[in-house]
Amino acid sequence: MSIDTLSTPTQSPAGSTTPTVRPAAWLAVASLGLGIFTLVASEFLPASLLSPIAADLGITEGTAGQLVTATSIIGIVGGPLVVSSLPRLDRRWVMAALTTLAIASNVLVAIAPVFGLMLAARLLLGVAISGFWAMSLAVTAQLVPADRLGRAMTIVNTGVSLATIAAVPAGAYLGELLGWRAVFLLAAGAGVLTLAAQLTTLPSVPPSGSPGFRSLLQTALTPVVALGVLAIILIAGGHFMGFTYLRPAFETIDGLTPALLAVLLMVFGVASFLGNLVAGPLADRRLPVLVIAAPIAIGVATVLLATAGSGLVLAFATVFVWGIGFGAVPTMVQTWVAHHVAPERLESAGGLIVAAFQIAITIAAAVGGLLVDSVGVQAALIAGGIAAVLGGVVLSSARAR
């Protein structure tokens, strides 16, 4: 299947040519979303299985938690490494290889007799996740016309939203029912189905431009890209500075029971999913509005949660707005990059986006922890809100020259 077969020009009433996206293109995009879902769900699985993993391997739960940390740390270099070290390969096979790497990781985790092997397997998953996400923008941009890219990225990023909502509770339930090793084997099985879908629907996708280490460096040094990376670190870092410490923040809310806490977290997940759905059409039609509105939603919600008292109703409202805002961020950022970066730089830019998100998570957890310990959790929420709004201003003002 050639990539040229996925869209056909149609004649508009005025006589101009408008590309029409064929169903095959949307199926290919959906297979990328399925891939993201499988990878991110695999990333979050240990969070729901720490206790049985620790008990089985004779380690502490804190040590077992490094299975999650390992994937995010390797993501800082994994995305740029994948896009720059495979300059000539058909992107169809690159995406399939990254999915295969995730399958192998889950199988190794399931059969590993010692923690060291499990940790190494999770590093493989970190490379697969960061590489797949980094490549997804450039691949999707070759599957659909530019005026449909926002909608297409919403489909891809729906995988992230669904995995964030479903992975932890599903992992906990299945772990109790079948055992934690079986859960990772099930994740590997889901990866096999995903791989089959990708090989069936993805066409041949040539590399965009001239990917490689030199292109990566040149893209990073482009002023608009450098500002975009800074903005992403501020927006994502602002979000995670507060989100990492939601539990102590919620403990100050009057009348919050464990059951209501679970509902509050579910509200955030649902709102994030809705934010992603809204982001696609907005990114295609009103991108400048979305670029400033999403960070403002994060900033206003976090600051209000920190300063406007401890009422339960306000907590639910602010968490919902917060979720809507952050749910829109991945699609917003990727569409912004596609509008401001030359097509031949999209793969390198995708790698830099992934690195920026991972750096933001690392910095936010550290800075937020210092603020929580020295000043209080409200300070972390306020600082995160200010950072998110500042990031929106930087992204809105960045222009290609």
N, C-alpha and C positions, 0 to 999 in steps of 0.2 A: 504494500500500500504506500503510495507516495503522498507526501504532505500536501501536494498541490490538489489532491482530490477532495480535500476536506472543506473547501469553500468554493463557491461558484459565483461569478458576477451576474447580477440581475440588472435589467434596465429600468431606471426610475422614470416617472412621467416626464421629467425635464430632459431625459436623455442621458443622464449621468450614470456611471456604473457604480453599483453598490454591492459589496460582497455579502453573500448569504451563507450563513454557517450551516453546514450539513449536520444531520444527526450524528454521523460518525465522529465529528469533531467533539461534540458534547460528551459522547461516550468515552472518548480518549481523555477528556478533561476529568470526567467522573472517576476514571481509573486512577488518575493522579490523586484525587481527593481520597479515594479508598486507600491508596498507599500511605498518604499522610496520616489517616486515621489509624491504620495498623501500626505504624511506626511510633506515633505519639502514645497510643494505648500501651504499647510495649514499654515505653519509657516510664510511664506512671505506675505500672503494675507492682513494682516492689513496695511502693508506698502503702499498699493495702495488704501486703504479705510480710511485713518486717518481722512480726513476732514469730510466726512459724519458721521463717528462714533462719532467724537468729537461733531459735531453739534447736533446729535440726543440725546446724553447722557448729553450734557451741560458741557463738560470738554474741556481742551485745547488739541491741537494736540500733544503737548509734553507729556502730560499725556497719551493720547491714544497710543503713541509710545511705552509705557511700555508693551503693549501687545506683542510686538516683543521681547523686552528685557527679559521678564519673561521666555520665552521658552528657551533662551540660558543660562540663569543663572541656571535654574533647571537642565539643561543638564550636568553641571559639576558633579553633584552627581547622576543624574538619570540613566546614563548608568551603572556605577559600582553597583548601588543599585539593578537594575533589574537582572544583571547577577549573583550577589552574594546571592540574597534573594530567588531565585527560583531554588534550586539546583537539584531537582528531576523531574521536570515537563517535559513532552514531548515538545520539542522546537517548534513543529508544532502549539501546542495550545498556547504557549507563544507568538509567532509572531501574531497569530490570535487575542489574547487578547489585544496586544498593538495596533493593527489596530482598534479594537473595542473601545479602550480608545480614540483614535484620533477621531473616529466618534462621540462619546459622547461629546468630547470637542467642536467640531464644532457645534453640535446641541445646546449645552448650550450657546455658544457665540451668536448664531442666535436668541435665545429666551430670553437672559438675559435682565432684565429691568434696571439693575444698573451695573456700571463699576466693582465693587468688584467681582461680580459673573463671569463677563467676564474674569477678571484677574485670578481667581481660575481655570476657565476652560482652560485657556492657560497654566497654570502650568501642568495640566493633559497632554496637548499636548507635552510639553517639556519632560515629562517622557516617553511618547510613542515614540517620535523621537529618543531620546538618547538611550533608551533601544533597539529599533528596529535596529538602526545602529550598536550598540555594539554587538548584537547577530548575525548580518548578516554574518560576516566573518566566525564564527564557523559553522553556519548552512550551508553556501555555501560550506565550505570545506568538509562537509559530503555528499554533493550532486554530486560533480565532483572530478575527480582525481587531484592530486597535480599539474600535468603539464598543467592543464586547469584552474587553480584557477584564474590567472590573467585575462583571458578572461571572466570568470564568474563574477568576481568583477567589470569588466568594464560594464557588463550588469546591475548589481545592481546599480552602481554609475551613470549610464546614467539617472536614475531617478532624482538624484540630479541636474545634468546638465540641463535637460529639465525643471525641476521645477524652477530653478534659472532664466532661460530665459523666461519662459511662465507665471509664476504665477502673477507677478506684472502687466504686461499689460492686461492679461486676467481678473484679478480682477478689474482693473480700468474700463475696458469696460463693464463688466457684472454688476458692481456696478452702473454705470450710467444708464444701461438699466433696471435692475431689483430691485436695492436697495441693500445696503450692507448686510442686514440680509439674503437675498436670496442667496447671493454669498456663505455664510458659509453653508447654507443648501445644496447647490450644491456640496460643498466640502465634506459634510457628505455623500451625495449620491454617490460621487466618491469613498469614503471610503467603502461603502457597496459593490460596484462592486469589489473593490480590495479584500475585505474579502472573497467574493465568489470565486474569482480566487485562492486565497491562500488555501482555504479549498478544492478546487477541485484538485489542482496540488501538494501541498506540501505533502510529505510522512511523516510518523512518524520519527522524528529525536530525538534520545536520547541525553541527556546532554553529552558534551564531557569532559572526565576526572572527576575531583572532584570539581565542582564549589562551591563557598561559600565564606564567608568573609575571612576565613583563606587562601584559595587559592588566593583570590584577593590580599591580603597583601604579600604573598610569591612571587607572580608574579611581583608585583610592586617593590619588593626589589631585584629581579634578575638583575644583572648588565646590561645585554644586553637590557632588557626591560626599565630600568631606563634611559639608554642612548637614547633609541628609543623615549621615552616620551619627553626627553629634546629636541631631534632633531625635533620632531613634533611641539613642542611649538615654536622653533626658525623658522622653515619653515613657518608654518601657521601664526605665529605672524608677521613674516616679511612681508608676503603677506598682511595681514589685516592692518598692520601699514600704508601701502601705500593706499590700496584699500578703507579704510574708509574715506580717505581724497582726493579721486580722483577729486571730484567736484572743490575744490579750486585749485588743481593742473592743471586741465584743463582750468581754467579761465585765466591762463597765456599764453595760446597758441594763437598765432596770427590767426585771421580769424575764430575762433570757434564760430559758431552760435548755438542756442538751438537745431536746427535740426541736425547739425553735432555732437553735444554732444550726442544726442540719438543714432546716428549711431555708434559713438565711443563705447558707452556702449554695443550696440548690437554686435559689432566686438569682444569685450571681451567675451561676452556670447557664441558666435559661436566658437571662438578659444578654450574656455574652454571645450566645448562639443567635439571638435576634439581632444583636448589633452587627454580626457578620453578615446576616441576610440583607440587612438594610444597606450595608456598606457598598455592595457591588453596584446596584443601580446609581447610588449617589456618586460613587467614584467615576462612573462613566459620564454622568451628566453635570455634576456639581462638585468636582474634585476640590477646588479651592475652599468651598464651604466645609466639606468633610474634614479637610486637613486641619482646620482650626477648631471645628465643633467637637470632634472626638477627644482631643486633649483637654479642652475646656470641661467637657463632661466628667472626665477623670478627676481634674483638678477641683472643680466645684464640689463634687461628691465627697472626695476625701477630706477636704477642708471642713465641709459641713458636718461630716461624721465626727471629726475631731473637736469641733467648737460649739456645735449647736445643741448640746445636752445629751442625755442618755435615754431618750424616748425610743420605744420599740418601733413605732410607726415611721419615725424619721429614719431609723436605721434601715428598715426595709426599702424605703424610697431612695435613700442615697446609694445603697448597694445595687439597686436595680439600675440607676443612672450610671453608676460606675461600670457595671457589667456591659451595658450598651456601648459606652464609650470605648472600653478596651476591646470589646469584641470586634469593633470596626477597625482597629489599628492595623492588623496584618494586611488585610486587603487594601486599606488606605495607603499604607507605606509602599506596598509592591506596585500599586497602580501609579503612585507618585513617581517612583523610580522609573517606570516604563515611559512616563511622559517627559522626564528630564534627563534621561541617559540615552545615548545613542544605541540603536539595536545591537551593534557589535560589542557593546559593553554590558549587556544585560546579565550574562552569566557571571562575570566578575562582580557586578553590582549585587547580584543575588547572594554570592558568597560573603560579601561585606555586610549585607543586611543580617544574615544569620549570625555572623561574628558580633555585630553590634548588639543584637538581642541577648546573646549569651554573656557578653561583657556587662550589659545592663543588669542582668539577673545577679551576677557575681558582686558588682559594686553595690547594688541596692540592698542586698542582704547584709553586707558588711556595714555600710553607712547607717542603714536602718537599725541594725543591732546596737551600734554605738549610741544613737539617739534614744532608743528605747531604754537602754541601761543608764544613760546619764541624765536625760531630761524626762522621758516618758513616751508612751506609745503615741500620744497626741502629736508630739513633735515630729515623729516619723511620718504620720499621715499628712501633716501640714507641709513638711518639706517635700514629700512625694507629690502632693498636689501642685505646689509651685513649680517643681521641676517639669511636670507633665505639661503645664500651660506654657512654660518657657520653651519647651521642645516644640510645641505647636507653632509658636511664634517664629522660631528659627526655621522650621520646615516650610511655613507659609511664605517666608521672606526669601528663601533660597531660590535662585533662578539660574538656569543654564546660560552661559555667556558664550 
